[in-house]
Amino acid sequence: MALDGKKIVLLVENNYQELEFWYPFYRLKEEGAHVIVAGTGRGTYASKYGYPAREDVKAADVDVSQIAAVVVPGGYAPDLMRVNDGVLKLVRDAYDSGKLVASICHGGWVLISAGILKGKTATAVRAIRDDMVNAGVHFLDQEVVRDGNIITSRVPGDLPAFLKAIISHLQ
């Protein structure tokens, strides 16, 4: 399998978007990756519609040297993630270490707050376009945008292209 032995962190917080969390979770596992669910320390998180997801570890406790990537799903969870110092440090350290950082939908908020998007080309859900532009991002409205070790995508309908880009980058 394409990602055998690779550890990938998938962030979670309350109000996560179901497809943007579970599609990467299972698709990356399907490719042989070890998916680590990292949260802010609540233990169990409810999706926008109440579906539970359990964290394996707090984001603050992830050893960046042991992972290949961090994936940030959307929904309204990123609004809670972006104020958590452990999440921001994990994303920033992963980026600074050359690891892949990928976000979809509102996940771009976390990348903005981590300070890694200024001067980059990226995409996100239309609702945060102004936030992205105001953070110094060259915003494109397309299903996947890759700029160095950052991959971004817009909405659940873009998930197949988003995961294809992530898997290709990590092979």
N, C-alpha and C positions, 0 to 999 in steps of 0.2 A: 504494500500500500504506500501511497505517495508520502504520507507524513509519519510513518512509523518512528516511534521514539521521540517525537517532538511534543513539547509541553506548550499548550496554548491556554492563556488565561482569558476567560469570558466573564466580563463584569456583570454584576446584577445589583439591582436596587428595586424598591417598591415602584409599582406602576410601569414595569418594563413591558415592551411590546412583545407579545407571545411569539410571533413568527420570527422576529429579529433576534430573539434569544434562542429558541429551540431549533430553528433551522440550522444555524451555525453549530450549535451544540452537537446535534446528531450527524450533520454532514462532515464535520471535522473528525468525529469519532470513526465514521465510516472510512475515512482515509488513513486511520491508524493513529491519529493524534491522541494524546492524553489531555483531555479538556479539564481544566481546573476552574471551577466557578468561584470567583472572588467577589465578596461584598464588602459592606461597610461595617459589619459586625452584628447585624440583626439576627443572623442565623437563617431564617426563612423569609422569603420575599413574595409578595403577591403581585401578579401581573395586573395589567389594566382591567382585566375581567376576573381577577381573583385566583388564577391558576398559580400554584406555589412552585417556587424554585428554592433549593437549599444551597447555601454557600459551603464550599469545602474549606475555605480559608479567608481570613480578612485580607483585603487588598494590601494593607500596610505590612503584612507578614510574608508577602511573596518575594522570593529571591529572584531578582531579575536575571541574574547570571544563569539561572536554570531554565529559562523559558525562551521560546522562539517568537512569541507574538502576544499581543493584547488586543482583544476584540471588544468594542463598545456597542452594545445594541441600543436601540432607541426606545420610543415611547416617551413617557415623562420621567423615567428613571434617571436620565442624565442630569436633570435639574437638581436631583438630590446627590448624585455622584460628584458633581462639579464643585460642591462645597465641602467635600471630604478630603482632608489632607493626604490620607493614605492612598486614595484613588489617584489623586493628582500626581503624587510622587511616583507611584507605580508607572503611570502613563509617561511622565516626563523622563524617568530613568530608562524605561524601555526604549523610548525614542532616542535618547542620548547614547544608548548602547548599540544603536543600529538595528534593534529588533523591530519587527513589523508592528505598527499600530494601525488598526482598522476600525472605522466607525460607520454606522449607518443611521440615517434619519436624524433625530435630535442628539445622537451621540457626538456630533460635532461640537456641542457645547463643552463636553469634557476636554476635547483637544484644545479648544480655545482657552479654557481656564487653566490647562496645564502649560500653556504658553508655547505650544509647538506648531501652530498654524500660520503665524505671521510670515508673509512673503511666499506662502505655499499656494498651490492650485488644489482646490478641493470642491466637493459637492456635499449636499445634505438635503433634508426636506425643505421645501420652499419656505416654510414658516420661520426658519432660522437663517435665511439668506442674509438679511440685514445684519444680524449678529456676526456672521462669518465675514462679510465685507468690512464691517466696522473693526474687526480684529485683524484686518490686513490680508485677507484671503482673496485670491483671484478665484471667484466663484464660477463654476460651470454647471449647467443644468444637463447632466448626462448620467447614465446609470452607474458608472464606475469611473473614478478618477484616481490615478496613481501618481504620486509625486514623491520620489525617493522611497523611503520606508513607511510612507503613509498611504493607505488605501481608504477611500471614502465612497459612500453610496447614498441613495436618496430614500427609498421607500421599500416596503416588503416585496413589491413586484420586481425589484432589482436584485433580490437575494441570489438567484442562480448566477448572475454575472459577478456579484460581490464575492461569493464563495469561490467561484472559478478563479478570480484574481488573487484571492488570499492563498489558495492551494498552489497556484502556479508560482507565486512569489516565494513560498516556503519550500518548494521542491529542491 
